[in-house]
Amino acid sequence: MTGSPRARETSPSTRLTRRRFLGRAARAGALLASPMILPASVLGRGGAVAPSERITLGAIGIGSRGSYVLGCFLEEEDVRFVAICDVKAARRDAVKKLADTRYGNQDCATYRDLRELLARPDLDAVLIATGPNWHALASILAAKAGKDVYCEKPCSKTIADSLALADTFRRTGRVFQGGMQRRSLPNFGFAVDLARRGGLGKLQTLHAHPGGLKTGSSGWPQPEPMPDREEGDWDLYLGPAAWRPFNRGLFASAFGFEKGGGMVGGGCLEWGSHCIDLCQWANNADGTAPVSYWPEGGRLHARYANGVTLVVRNDGWLPLGSCPVRFEGETGWIETGDNGDLASSSPDLVRGKRPKIAGYPANLHVRNFLDCVKTRGQPRANAEVACQTHIACHAGNIALFLDRKLDYDPARNEFIGDAEANRLRSEALREPWRT
């Protein structure tokens, strides 16, 4: 480009003359005078949702569980799903087909690298349902890209991950919903409310099911030939995890990586991020975590600063379905699980119980998230809630792994006088995935 700035400003090709101004105004007037026919859907009539009220959604890492949750989103009329990212071509193609069939077009975009999806300016929110290896980092990257996030659980791999997650959503002001959908189910809500309002007397003991208490390392898998990168991107699958050779069995598993203080299988993290979460809620402890943890008699025990004890156990449950919890106070107890029923020390405690919803559907939880995207409110399993729940799970796993009692300072987020335990609060992240 040549010429001075002033010459460019006043050249005949760019100067807005009176004649040009009047010509443009006349054309604009003619356009405004013409009748404009808008489809009813644009105005939100006929049961349709106006475009201004729609939430534009993308998804990252959609396997079996993710497909179910995505289905819950697609049932909502104010959601428009436009993009899928997955390291596996078969999954990308399957989700694109699902979306294109739903909308009767070919518009769903596909991505292999989440950074490309997150760079889209039109996305309001993302569903993250990768393996746990990616949950915290993908959520953090999404928030920094200006997206609201619904993330499956467990939401973090370490205590450091949990804190970084909460801090990022606090600073960015984005909406986060952890996939602890039992917070949105009536039987669990009834039991929690009873405990919180003193219906059981002074709360004494909380019981949570862990989904297993074993800990260990995934080790080094048997090396196998890698697939074509477009078929399956092993490097992106590993993401922030330490490098290891390609293995199809590991590549097919969402749960093959260590999680929760360096332990594969997650110890008390798997169901714990549901059941311990409900215990945190019942104890009004959403902003903190237990201060002591110790393994004893094949169970994990923890104690809160208010004196309430948490017992994480596999055995001794009533036949109320998976993911059970039990709350005990000085004057009564209540127990519930995924079959939607409530058992209690007295029939009077469950009078007026809410409608029964068996299983653990995510629809109500998804709706809570979408409503908060619109209102900018805090969802039931927001980033602060998820942070403290997962800290409790990770700290418990570390006590199991080290097989000793640990004292924890929730204000400083560190174990007291135990350097080995403190080293397990975080892990090194592989380049370039350090945040």
ROTOR-297706 format. One record per residue (C-alpha): x, y, z; residue in three letters. Coordinates in Angstrom, 1 decimal. Each point is the difference from the previous one (the first is absolute). Example, Ala and Ser with C-alpha at 12.3 -4.5 7.8 and 13.67 -1.06 7.14 Angstrom:
<atoms>
atom c1:12.3, c2:-4.5, c3:7.8, rest:ala
atom c1:1.4, c2:3.4, c3:-0.7, rest:ser
</atoms>
This chain:
<atoms>
atom c1:0.0, c2:0.0, c3:0.0, rest:met
atom c1:1.4, c2:3.4, c3:-1.0, rest:thr
atom c1:-0.7, c2:3.6, c3:0.8, rest:gly
atom c1:-0.3, c2:2.0, c3:3.3, rest:ser
atom c1:-2.7, c2:-0.7, c3:2.5, rest:pro
atom c1:-1.7, c2:3.3, c3:-0.8, rest:arg
atom c1:0.0, c2:-0.8, c3:-3.7, rest:ala
atom c1:-1.7, c2:-3.3, c3:0.7, rest:arg
atom c1:-2.6, c2:1.6, c3:2.2, rest:glu
atom c1:-1.1, c2:2.5, c3:-2.6, rest:thr
atom c1:0.4, c2:-1.9, c3:-3.3, rest:ser
atom c1:-3.1, c2:-0.1, c3:-2.3, rest:pro
atom c1:-0.3, c2:-3.7, c3:0.4, rest:ser
atom c1:-0.4, c2:0.2, c3:3.8, rest:thr
atom c1:-1.5, c2:3.5, c3:0.7, rest:arg
atom c1:-3.7, c2:-0.1, c3:0.9, rest:leu
atom c1:-1.4, c2:2.9, c3:-2.1, rest:thr
atom c1:-3.4, c2:1.6, c3:0.4, rest:arg
atom c1:-1.2, c2:-1.7, c3:-3.2, rest:arg
atom c1:1.2, c2:-3.4, c3:1.3, rest:arg
atom c1:-1.6, c2:0.6, c3:3.4, rest:phe
atom c1:-3.4, c2:0.9, c3:-1.6, rest:leu
atom c1:0.2, c2:-3.0, c3:-2.3, rest:gly
atom c1:0.6, c2:-2.4, c3:2.8, rest:arg
atom c1:-2.7, c2:1.5, c3:2.1, rest:ala
atom c1:-2.5, c2:-0.3, c3:-2.9, rest:ala
atom c1:0.9, c2:-3.7, c3:-0.5, rest:arg
atom c1:-0.3, c2:-0.6, c3:3.8, rest:ala
atom c1:-3.4, c2:1.7, c3:0.1, rest:gly
atom c1:-1.2, c2:-2.2, c3:-2.9, rest:ala
atom c1:1.2, c2:-3.1, c3:1.8, rest:leu
atom c1:-1.7, c2:1.0, c3:3.3, rest:leu
atom c1:-3.2, c2:0.8, c3:-1.9, rest:ala
atom c1:-0.2, c2:-3.5, c3:-1.5, rest:ser
atom c1:-2.0, c2:-2.5, c3:1.9, rest:pro
atom c1:2.1, c2:-2.5, c3:2.0, rest:met
atom c1:-1.4, c2:-3.5, c3:0.5, rest:ile
atom c1:1.6, c2:-1.9, c3:2.9, rest:leu
atom c1:-0.6, c2:-3.6, c3:0.8, rest:pro
atom c1:-1.8, c2:-0.6, c3:3.3, rest:ala
atom c1:3.0, c2:-1.9, c3:1.3, rest:ser
atom c1:2.1, c2:3.1, c3:-0.2, rest:val
atom c1:-2.5, c2:1.7, c3:2.4, rest:leu
atom c1:-0.3, c2:-3.0, c3:2.3, rest:gly
atom c1:-3.6, c2:-0.7, c3:-1.0, rest:arg
atom c1:-1.6, c2:-3.3, c3:-0.6, rest:gly
atom c1:1.9, c2:-1.7, c3:2.8, rest:gly
atom c1:3.4, c2:0.8, c3:-1.6, rest:ala
atom c1:2.8, c2:1.7, c3:1.9, rest:val
atom c1:1.1, c2:3.3, c3:-1.4, rest:ala
atom c1:3.7, c2:0.0, c3:-1.1, rest:pro
atom c1:0.9, c2:2.6, c3:2.7, rest:ser
atom c1:-1.1, c2:-2.5, c3:2.6, rest:glu
atom c1:1.9, c2:-3.0, c3:-1.3, rest:arg
atom c1:3.1, c2:-1.3, c3:1.5, rest:ile
atom c1:2.6, c2:-1.1, c3:-2.6, rest:thr
atom c1:1.8, c2:-3.1, c3:1.2, rest:leu
atom c1:3.1, c2:-1.9, c3:-0.9, rest:gly
atom c1:1.3, c2:-3.3, c3:1.5, rest:ala
atom c1:3.4, c2:-1.5, c3:0.7, rest:ile
atom c1:0.6, c2:-3.7, c3:0.4, rest:gly
atom c1:-3.3, c2:-1.8, c3:-0.5, rest:ile
atom c1:0.0, c2:-3.7, c3:0.7, rest:gly
atom c1:-2.7, c2:-2.1, c3:1.7, rest:ser
atom c1:-0.7, c2:2.2, c3:3.0, rest:arg
atom c1:0.5, c2:3.2, c3:-2.0, rest:gly
atom c1:-2.5, c2:-1.2, c3:-2.6, rest:ser
atom c1:-2.6, c2:-0.4, c3:2.7, rest:tyr
atom c1:0.6, c2:3.5, c3:1.4, rest:val
atom c1:0.1, c2:1.6, c3:-3.4, rest:leu
atom c1:-3.4, c2:-1.7, c3:-0.6, rest:gly
atom c1:-1.3, c2:1.9, c3:3.0, rest:cys
atom c1:1.2, c2:3.2, c3:-1.4, rest:phe
atom c1:-1.5, c2:-0.7, c3:-3.4, rest:leu
atom c1:-3.4, c2:-0.5, c3:1.6, rest:glu
atom c1:0.0, c2:3.6, c3:1.1, rest:glu
atom c1:-1.6, c2:2.3, c3:-2.6, rest:glu
atom c1:2.2, c2:3.0, c3:0.9, rest:asp
atom c1:3.2, c2:-1.9, c3:-0.8, rest:val
atom c1:1.6, c2:0.0, c3:-3.5, rest:arg
atom c1:2.9, c2:-2.5, c3:-0.2, rest:phe
atom c1:2.5, c2:1.0, c3:-2.8, rest:val
atom c1:3.4, c2:-1.6, c3:0.6, rest:ala
atom c1:1.6, c2:-3.2, c3:1.2, rest:ile
atom c1:3.7, c2:-0.5, c3:0.9, rest:cys
atom c1:1.5, c2:-3.5, c3:0.7, rest:asp
atom c1:3.4, c2:-1.6, c3:-0.5, rest:val
atom c1:-1.7, c2:-3.0, c3:-1.6, rest:lys
atom c1:-1.5, c2:0.3, c3:-3.5, rest:ala
atom c1:-2.7, c2:-2.6, c3:0.6, rest:ala
atom c1:-1.4, c2:2.0, c3:2.9, rest:arg
atom c1:0.1, c2:3.3, c3:-1.9, rest:arg
atom c1:-1.9, c2:-1.6, c3:-2.9, rest:asp
atom c1:-2.6, c2:-1.6, c3:2.3, rest:ala
atom c1:-0.7, c2:3.3, c3:1.8, rest:val
atom c1:-0.2, c2:2.0, c3:-3.2, rest:lys
atom c1:-2.5, c2:-2.5, c3:-1.4, rest:lys
atom c1:-2.1, c2:0.3, c3:3.2, rest:leu
atom c1:0.0, c2:3.8, c3:-0.2, rest:ala
atom c1:-0.6, c2:0.2, c3:-3.7, rest:asp
atom c1:-2.9, c2:-2.5, c3:0.3, rest:thr
atom c1:-1.5, c2:2.0, c3:2.9, rest:arg
atom c1:0.1, c2:3.3, c3:-2.0, rest:tyr
atom c1:-0.5, c2:-1.3, c3:-3.5, rest:gly
atom c1:3.2, c2:1.5, c3:-1.4, rest:asn
atom c1:3.7, c2:-0.6, c3:-0.4, rest:gln
atom c1:1.1, c2:3.0, c3:2.2, rest:asp
atom c1:1.7, c2:-1.8, c3:3.0, rest:cys
atom c1:3.7, c2:0.8, c3:-0.2, rest:ala
atom c1:2.7, c2:-2.5, c3:1.0, rest:thr
atom c1:3.4, c2:0.6, c3:1.7, rest:tyr
atom c1:2.8, c2:-2.2, c3:1.2, rest:arg
atom c1:1.7, c2:2.7, c3:2.1, rest:asp
atom c1:-2.1, c2:1.6, c3:2.8, rest:leu
atom c1:1.9, c2:3.3, c3:-0.5, rest:arg
atom c1:-1.6, c2:0.4, c3:-3.4, rest:glu
atom c1:-3.5, c2:-0.5, c3:1.3, rest:leu
atom c1:0.6, c2:2.4, c3:3.0, rest:leu
atom c1:1.2, c2:2.7, c3:-2.5, rest:ala
atom c1:-3.5, c2:0.2, c3:-1.5, rest:arg
atom c1:-1.6, c2:3.3, c3:1.1, rest:pro
atom c1:-3.5, c2:-1.2, c3:-0.5, rest:asp
atom c1:0.0, c2:-2.7, c3:2.8, rest:leu
atom c1:-1.7, c2:1.0, c3:3.3, rest:asp
atom c1:0.8, c2:-3.3, c3:1.8, rest:ala
atom c1:1.7, c2:-3.3, c3:-0.3, rest:val
atom c1:-0.7, c2:-3.5, c3:1.3, rest:leu
atom c1:3.2, c2:-1.7, c3:1.1, rest:ile
atom c1:-0.2, c2:-3.8, c3:0.3, rest:ala
atom c1:3.5, c2:-1.1, c3:-0.7, rest:thr
atom c1:1.8, c2:-2.5, c3:2.3, rest:gly
atom c1:0.9, c2:1.5, c3:3.4, rest:pro
atom c1:3.5, c2:0.7, c3:-1.2, rest:asn
atom c1:-1.3, c2:3.1, c3:-1.9, rest:trp
atom c1:-2.9, c2:1.2, c3:2.1, rest:his
atom c1:1.6, c2:2.8, c3:2.1, rest:ala
atom c1:2.3, c2:1.3, c3:-2.7, rest:leu
atom c1:-2.6, c2:0.0, c3:-2.8, rest:ala
atom c1:-2.4, c2:1.8, c3:2.4, rest:ser
atom c1:2.7, c2:2.6, c3:0.8, rest:ile
atom c1:0.8, c2:0.5, c3:-3.7, rest:leu
atom c1:-3.7, c2:0.4, c3:-0.8, rest:ala
atom c1:-0.5, c2:2.6, c3:2.7, rest:ala
atom c1:3.0, c2:2.0, c3:-1.2, rest:lys
atom c1:-1.6, c2:-0.1, c3:-3.5, rest:ala
atom c1:-3.2, c2:1.5, c3:1.3, rest:gly
atom c1:-2.1, c2:-3.2, c3:0.1, rest:lys
atom c1:-2.3, c2:-1.3, c3:2.7, rest:asp
atom c1:0.7, c2:-3.6, c3:0.9, rest:val
atom c1:-2.0, c2:-3.2, c3:0.9, rest:tyr
atom c1:2.7, c2:-2.5, c3:1.0, rest:cys
atom c1:-0.4, c2:-3.6, c3:0.8, rest:glu
atom c1:1.5, c2:-1.3, c3:3.3, rest:lys
atom c1:2.5, c2:-0.6, c3:1.4, rest:pro
atom c1:0.8, c2:3.7, c3:-0.7, rest:cys
atom c1:3.6, c2:-0.1, c3:1.0, rest:ser
atom c1:3.0, c2:-2.4, c3:0.4, rest:lys
atom c1:1.7, c2:1.8, c3:2.9, rest:thr
atom c1:-0.5, c2:2.5, c3:2.8, rest:ile
atom c1:2.0, c2:2.5, c3:-2.1, rest:ala
atom c1:-2.4, c2:-0.6, c3:-2.9, rest:asp
atom c1:-3.0, c2:0.6, c3:2.2, rest:ser
atom c1:1.3, c2:3.3, c3:1.3, rest:leu
atom c1:1.0, c2:1.2, c3:-3.5, rest:ala
atom c1:-3.5, c2:-0.9, c3:-1.3, rest:leu
atom c1:-1.7, c2:2.0, c3:2.7, rest:ala
atom c1:2.4, c2:3.0, c3:-0.4, rest:asp
atom c1:-0.4, c2:0.1, c3:-3.8, rest:thr
atom c1:-3.8, c2:0.1, c3:0.1, rest:phe
atom c1:0.0, c2:2.5, c3:2.9, rest:arg
atom c1:2.3, c2:2.4, c3:-2.1, rest:arg
atom c1:-1.7, c2:-0.5, c3:-3.3, rest:thr
atom c1:-3.6, c2:0.2, c3:1.2, rest:gly
atom c1:-0.9, c2:-3.0, c3:-2.2, rest:arg
atom c1:-2.7, c2:-2.5, c3:1.1, rest:val
atom c1:1.1, c2:-3.5, c3:1.0, rest:phe
atom c1:-2.1, c2:-3.1, c3:0.7, rest:gln
atom c1:1.7, c2:-3.2, c3:1.2, rest:gly
atom c1:-1.7, c2:-3.2, c3:-1.1, rest:gly
atom c1:-1.1, c2:-0.9, c3:3.6, rest:met
atom c1:-3.6, c2:-0.2, c3:-1.2, rest:gln
atom c1:-1.3, c2:-1.6, c3:3.2, rest:arg
atom c1:-0.1, c2:3.6, c3:1.4, rest:arg
atom c1:-3.0, c2:0.5, c3:-2.3, rest:ser
atom c1:-1.9, c2:-3.2, c3:0.9, rest:leu
atom c1:-2.9, c2:0.2, c3:2.5, rest:pro
atom c1:0.8, c2:-2.9, c3:2.3, rest:asn
atom c1:3.6, c2:1.2, c3:0.6, rest:phe
atom c1:-1.2, c2:3.6, c3:0.4, rest:gly
atom c1:-2.7, c2:-1.1, c3:2.5, rest:phe
atom c1:2.6, c2:-1.9, c3:2.1, rest:ala
atom c1:2.5, c2:2.9, c3:-0.1, rest:val
atom c1:-2.7, c2:2.5, c3:0.9, rest:asp
atom c1:-1.1, c2:-2.1, c3:3.0, rest:leu
atom c1:3.6, c2:-0.1, c3:1.3, rest:ala
atom c1:0.7, c2:3.7, c3:-0.6, rest:arg
atom c1:-3.2, c2:1.3, c3:1.7, rest:arg
atom c1:0.6, c2:-2.1, c3:3.2, rest:gly
atom c1:-2.6, c2:-2.7, c3:-0.7, rest:gly
atom c1:2.4, c2:-2.7, c3:1.2, rest:leu
atom c1:1.1, c2:2.0, c3:3.0, rest:gly
atom c1:3.7, c2:1.1, c3:0.3, rest:lys
atom c1:1.8, c2:-1.6, c3:-2.9, rest:leu
atom c1:2.5, c2:-2.6, c3:1.0, rest:gln
atom c1:1.1, c2:-2.4, c3:-2.8, rest:thr
atom c1:-0.2, c2:0.0, c3:-3.8, rest:leu
atom c1:0.4, c2:-3.1, c3:-2.0, rest:his
atom c1:1.1, c2:-0.1, c3:-3.7, rest:ala
atom c1:0.6, c2:-2.8, c3:-2.5, rest:his
atom c1:3.3, c2:0.3, c3:-1.8, rest:pro
atom c1:-0.4, c2:-2.4, c3:-2.9, rest:gly
atom c1:3.2, c2:-1.7, c3:1.2, rest:gly
atom c1:2.8, c2:0.8, c3:2.3, rest:leu
atom c1:3.0, c2:-1.6, c3:-1.8, rest:lys
atom c1:2.9, c2:2.1, c3:-1.1, rest:thr
atom c1:3.0, c2:-0.6, c3:-2.2, rest:gly
atom c1:1.7, c2:1.1, c3:-3.2, rest:ser
atom c1:-0.9, c2:-0.7, c3:-3.6, rest:ser
atom c1:3.6, c2:-0.9, c3:-0.7, rest:gly
atom c1:1.5, c2:-0.2, c3:-3.5, rest:trp
atom c1:-2.3, c2:-1.4, c3:-2.7, rest:pro
atom c1:1.2, c2:-2.5, c3:-2.7, rest:gln
atom c1:1.1, c2:2.1, c3:-3.0, rest:pro
atom c1:-2.0, c2:-0.4, c3:-3.2, rest:glu
atom c1:0.1, c2:1.6, c3:-3.4, rest:pro
atom c1:-1.8, c2:3.4, c3:0.0, rest:met
atom c1:-2.9, c2:0.6, c3:-2.3, rest:pro
atom c1:-0.1, c2:2.8, c3:-2.6, rest:asp
atom c1:-0.3, c2:3.3, c3:1.8, rest:arg
atom c1:-3.4, c2:0.8, c3:-1.6, rest:glu
atom c1:-1.4, c2:-3.3, c3:1.1, rest:glu
atom c1:1.2, c2:0.5, c3:3.6, rest:gly
atom c1:2.4, c2:2.6, c3:1.4, rest:asp
atom c1:2.0, c2:-1.6, c3:2.8, rest:trp
atom c1:1.9, c2:3.2, c3:0.8, rest:asp
atom c1:-3.2, c2:2.0, c3:0.5, rest:leu
atom c1:-1.5, c2:-3.0, c3:1.9, rest:tyr
atom c1:2.9, c2:0.2, c3:2.5, rest:leu
atom c1:-0.3, c2:3.7, c3:0.2, rest:gly
atom c1:1.5, c2:1.2, c3:3.3, rest:pro
atom c1:0.8, c2:-3.6, c3:1.2, rest:ala
atom c1:3.5, c2:-1.4, c3:0.0, rest:ala
atom c1:0.9, c2:-1.5, c3:-3.3, rest:trp
atom c1:-0.2, c2:-3.8, c3:-0.4, rest:arg
atom c1:-0.1, c2:-2.3, c3:-3.0, rest:pro
atom c1:-3.1, c2:-0.5, c3:-2.0, rest:phe
atom c1:-2.3, c2:-2.8, c3:1.2, rest:asn
atom c1:-3.4, c2:-0.7, c3:-1.5, rest:arg
atom c1:-1.4, c2:-1.3, c3:3.3, rest:gly
atom c1:0.9, c2:3.2, c3:1.7, rest:leu
atom c1:-1.1, c2:2.1, c3:-3.0, rest:phe
atom c1:-3.4, c2:-1.6, c3:0.2, rest:ala
atom c1:-0.4, c2:0.7, c3:3.7, rest:ser
atom c1:-1.2, c2:3.2, c3:1.5, rest:ala
atom c1:1.3, c2:-1.0, c3:3.4, rest:phe
atom c1:3.5, c2:-1.4, c3:-0.7, rest:gly
atom c1:1.9, c2:2.9, c3:1.4, rest:phe
atom c1:0.9, c2:0.6, c3:3.6, rest:glu
atom c1:-2.3, c2:2.4, c3:1.7, rest:lys
atom c1:-0.3, c2:1.2, c3:3.5, rest:gly
atom c1:3.5, c2:0.3, c3:1.5, rest:gly
atom c1:1.6, c2:-2.2, c3:-2.6, rest:gly
atom c1:-2.3, c2:-3.0, c3:0.3, rest:met
atom c1:-1.7, c2:-1.9, c3:-2.8, rest:val
atom c1:-3.6, c2:-0.8, c3:0.6, rest:gly
atom c1:-0.2, c2:3.1, c3:2.2, rest:gly
atom c1:-0.4, c2:-1.7, c3:3.3, rest:gly
atom c1:-2.8, c2:1.9, c3:1.7, rest:cys
atom c1:-0.2, c2:2.4, c3:-3.0, rest:leu
atom c1:-2.2, c2:-1.9, c3:-2.4, rest:glu
atom c1:-3.4, c2:-0.2, c3:1.9, rest:trp
atom c1:1.6, c2:2.3, c3:2.6, rest:gly
atom c1:-0.4, c2:3.1, c3:-2.2, rest:ser
atom c1:-3.8, c2:-0.8, c3:0.2, rest:his
atom c1:-0.4, c2:-1.4, c3:3.5, rest:cys
atom c1:2.6, c2:2.0, c3:1.9, rest:ile
atom c1:-1.5, c2:3.0, c3:-1.9, rest:asp
atom c1:-3.4, c2:-0.7, c3:1.5, rest:leu
atom c1:1.5, c2:-0.3, c3:3.4, rest:cys
atom c1:1.8, c2:3.3, c3:-0.4, rest:gln
atom c1:-3.3, c2:1.6, c3:-0.9, rest:trp
atom c1:-1.9, c2:-1.6, c3:2.9, rest:ala
atom c1:2.7, c2:1.3, c3:2.4, rest:asn
atom c1:-0.2, c2:3.6, c3:-1.3, rest:asn
atom c1:3.6, c2:-0.5, c3:-1.0, rest:ala
atom c1:0.0, c2:1.1, c3:-3.7, rest:asp
atom c1:2.7, c2:2.5, c3:0.8, rest:gly
atom c1:2.4, c2:-2.2, c3:1.8, rest:thr
atom c1:1.2, c2:-3.6, c3:0.4, rest:ala
atom c1:0.7, c2:-2.4, c3:3.0, rest:pro
atom c1:3.0, c2:0.8, c3:2.1, rest:val
atom c1:1.1, c2:-3.6, c3:0.8, rest:ser
atom c1:0.1, c2:-3.2, c3:-2.0, rest:tyr
atom c1:1.0, c2:-3.5, c3:1.0, rest:trp
atom c1:-0.5, c2:-3.6, c3:-1.3, rest:pro
atom c1:-1.4, c2:-2.5, c3:2.5, rest:glu
atom c1:-1.6, c2:-3.4, c3:-0.2, rest:gly
atom c1:-0.2, c2:0.0, c3:-3.8, rest:gly
atom c1:-1.8, c2:3.4, c3:0.0, rest:arg
atom c1:1.1, c2:3.6, c3:-0.4, rest:leu
atom c1:-0.9, c2:2.4, c3:2.9, rest:his
atom c1:0.1, c2:3.8, c3:0.0, rest:ala
atom c1:-1.0, c2:2.7, c3:2.5, rest:arg
atom c1:-1.2, c2:3.5, c3:-0.7, rest:tyr
atom c1:0.9, c2:3.0, c3:2.1, rest:ala
atom c1:-3.5, c2:0.0, c3:1.5, rest:asn
atom c1:0.5, c2:-3.5, c3:1.3, rest:gly
atom c1:-2.1, c2:-1.9, c3:-2.5, rest:val
atom c1:1.5, c2:-3.2, c3:-1.1, rest:thr
atom c1:0.0, c2:-1.3, c3:-3.6, rest:leu
atom c1:0.3, c2:-3.8, c3:-0.6, rest:val
atom c1:0.7, c2:-1.2, c3:-3.5, rest:val
atom c1:-0.9, c2:-3.7, c3:-0.3, rest:arg
atom c1:-0.9, c2:-2.7, c3:-2.6, rest:asn
atom c1:-2.0, c2:-2.2, c3:2.4, rest:asp
atom c1:-3.0, c2:0.1, c3:2.3, rest:gly
atom c1:-2.5, c2:1.8, c3:-2.3, rest:trp
atom c1:-3.7, c2:-0.4, c3:-0.2, rest:leu
atom c1:-1.3, c2:-1.2, c3:-3.5, rest:pro
atom c1:-0.7, c2:3.4, c3:-1.3, rest:leu
atom c1:2.0, c2:-0.1, c3:-3.3, rest:gly
atom c1:3.4, c2:1.3, c3:-0.9, rest:ser
atom c1:1.6, c2:3.2, c3:1.3, rest:cys
atom c1:-1.5, c2:-0.2, c3:3.5, rest:pro
atom c1:0.4, c2:2.5, c3:2.8, rest:val
atom c1:-1.1, c2:-0.1, c3:3.7, rest:arg
atom c1:-0.2, c2:3.0, c3:2.4, rest:phe
atom c1:-0.2, c2:-0.6, c3:3.8, rest:glu
atom c1:-0.9, c2:2.5, c3:2.7, rest:gly
atom c1:-0.7, c2:-0.1, c3:3.7, rest:glu
atom c1:-3.7, c2:-0.8, c3:-0.5, rest:thr
atom c1:-0.2, c2:-1.9, c3:-3.3, rest:gly
atom c1:1.5, c2:-1.1, c3:-3.3, rest:trp
atom c1:-0.9, c2:-0.1, c3:-3.7, rest:ile
atom c1:1.4, c2:-2.0, c3:-2.9, rest:glu
atom c1:-0.6, c2:0.1, c3:-3.7, rest:thr
atom c1:1.5, c2:-1.1, c3:-3.3, rest:gly
atom c1:-0.6, c2:-0.2, c3:-3.7, rest:asp
atom c1:-3.3, c2:-1.9, c3:0.1, rest:asn
atom c1:-1.6, c2:3.2, c3:1.3, rest:gly
atom c1:-1.3, c2:-1.5, c3:3.2, rest:asp
atom c1:0.6, c2:1.4, c3:3.5, rest:leu
atom c1:0.6, c2:-2.0, c3:3.2, rest:ala
atom c1:0.0, c2:1.6, c3:3.4, rest:ser
atom c1:-0.1, c2:-0.6, c3:3.7, rest:ser
atom c1:-3.6, c2:1.2, c3:0.2, rest:ser
atom c1:-2.8, c2:0.2, c3:-2.7, rest:pro
atom c1:-0.6, c2:3.6, c3:1.2, rest:asp
atom c1:3.3, c2:1.1, c3:-1.4, rest:leu
atom c1:-1.0, c2:-0.8, c3:-3.6, rest:val
atom c1:-3.5, c2:1.4, c3:0.1, rest:arg
atom c1:-0.5, c2:2.4, c3:-2.9, rest:gly
atom c1:2.8, c2:-1.5, c3:-1.9, rest:lys
atom c1:0.5, c2:1.2, c3:-3.6, rest:arg
atom c1:-1.0, c2:-1.9, c3:-3.2, rest:pro
atom c1:2.1, c2:-3.1, c3:-0.6, rest:lys
atom c1:2.5, c2:0.0, c3:-2.9, rest:ile
atom c1:1.9, c2:-3.3, c3:-0.3, rest:ala
atom c1:3.4, c2:-0.3, c3:-1.6, rest:gly
atom c1:2.2, c2:3.1, c3:-0.3, rest:tyr
atom c1:-1.2, c2:2.0, c3:-3.0, rest:pro
atom c1:1.9, c2:3.2, c3:-0.8, rest:ala
atom c1:-2.9, c2:2.0, c3:-1.6, rest:asn
atom c1:-0.8, c2:2.1, c3:3.1, rest:leu
atom c1:3.7, c2:0.7, c3:0.5, rest:his
atom c1:0.5, c2:1.0, c3:-3.6, rest:val
atom c1:-3.1, c2:2.3, c3:0.2, rest:arg
atom c1:1.4, c2:1.6, c3:3.2, rest:asn
atom c1:3.3, c2:0.8, c3:-1.9, rest:phe
atom c1:-1.9, c2:1.5, c3:-3.0, rest:leu
atom c1:-2.1, c2:2.2, c3:2.2, rest:asp
atom c1:3.2, c2:1.3, c3:1.7, rest:cys
atom c1:1.6, c2:0.6, c3:-3.3, rest:val
atom c1:-2.8, c2:2.4, c3:-0.7, rest:lys
atom c1:-0.3, c2:1.6, c3:3.4, rest:thr
atom c1:3.7, c2:-0.2, c3:0.9, rest:arg
atom c1:-0.9, c2:-1.6, c3:3.3, rest:gly
atom c1:2.0, c2:-2.8, c3:1.7, rest:gln
atom c1:-1.0, c2:-3.6, c3:-0.9, rest:pro
atom c1:-0.5, c2:-2.6, c3:2.7, rest:arg
atom c1:3.4, c2:-1.6, c3:-0.7, rest:ala
atom c1:1.9, c2:3.2, c3:-0.7, rest:asn
atom c1:3.8, c2:0.3, c3:-0.1, rest:ala
atom c1:0.4, c2:0.7, c3:3.7, rest:glu
atom c1:-2.2, c2:-3.0, c3:0.9, rest:val
atom c1:1.9, c2:-2.2, c3:-2.4, rest:ala
atom c1:3.3, c2:1.2, c3:1.4, rest:cys
atom c1:-0.7, c2:-0.8, c3:3.6, rest:gln
atom c1:-1.7, c2:-3.4, c3:-0.8, rest:thr
atom c1:3.0, c2:-1.1, c3:-2.0, rest:his
atom c1:2.5, c2:1.3, c3:2.6, rest:ile
atom c1:-1.7, c2:-2.3, c3:2.5, rest:ala
atom c1:0.2, c2:-2.9, c3:-2.4, rest:cys
atom c1:3.6, c2:0.6, c3:-0.9, rest:his
atom c1:1.1, c2:0.5, c3:3.6, rest:ala
atom c1:-1.7, c2:-3.2, c3:0.9, rest:gly
atom c1:1.7, c2:-1.8, c3:-2.8, rest:asn
atom c1:3.4, c2:1.2, c3:1.1, rest:ile
atom c1:-0.7, c2:-1.2, c3:3.6, rest:ala
atom c1:-0.9, c2:-3.4, c3:-1.5, rest:leu
atom c1:3.1, c2:-0.1, c3:-2.2, rest:phe
atom c1:2.3, c2:0.9, c3:2.8, rest:leu
atom c1:-2.0, c2:-2.1, c3:2.5, rest:asp
atom c1:0.2, c2:2.4, c3:2.8, rest:arg
atom c1:-2.0, c2:2.8, c3:1.7, rest:lys
atom c1:0.4, c2:3.4, c3:-1.6, rest:leu
atom c1:-1.0, c2:3.4, c3:1.3, rest:asp
atom c1:-1.1, c2:2.6, c3:-2.5, rest:tyr
atom c1:-0.2, c2:3.8, c3:0.2, rest:asp
atom c1:-2.9, c2:1.1, c3:-2.4, rest:pro
atom c1:1.0, c2:3.7, c3:0.4, rest:ala
atom c1:3.6, c2:-0.6, c3:-1.2, rest:arg
atom c1:-1.0, c2:-3.1, c3:-2.1, rest:asn
atom c1:2.9, c2:-2.1, c3:1.3, rest:glu
atom c1:0.6, c2:-2.9, c3:2.2, rest:phe
atom c1:1.4, c2:0.8, c3:3.4, rest:ile
atom c1:3.6, c2:-1.1, c3:0.6, rest:gly
atom c1:0.1, c2:-2.7, c3:-2.8, rest:asp
atom c1:2.2, c2:0.9, c3:-2.9, rest:ala
atom c1:-0.6, c2:-3.3, c3:-1.8, rest:glu
atom c1:-3.8, c2:0.5, c3:0.0, rest:ala
atom c1:0.5, c2:3.6, c3:-1.1, rest:asn
atom c1:1.9, c2:-1.1, c3:-3.1, rest:arg
atom c1:-3.0, c2:-2.1, c3:-1.0, rest:leu
atom c1:-2.2, c2:3.1, c3:-0.2, rest:arg
atom c1:1.1, c2:0.6, c3:-3.6, rest:ser
atom c1:1.8, c2:-1.6, c3:-2.9, rest:glu
atom c1:2.1, c2:1.3, c3:-2.9, rest:ala
atom c1:-1.9, c2:0.9, c3:-3.2, rest:leu
atom c1:1.5, c2:-0.9, c3:-3.3, rest:arg
atom c1:0.9, c2:2.8, c3:-2.4, rest:glu
atom c1:-1.7, c2:2.0, c3:-1.5, rest:pro
atom c1:-2.9, c2:-0.6, c3:2.5, rest:trp
atom c1:1.3, c2:1.9, c3:3.0, rest:arg
atom c1:-2.5, c2:2.7, c3:1.0, rest:thr
</atoms>
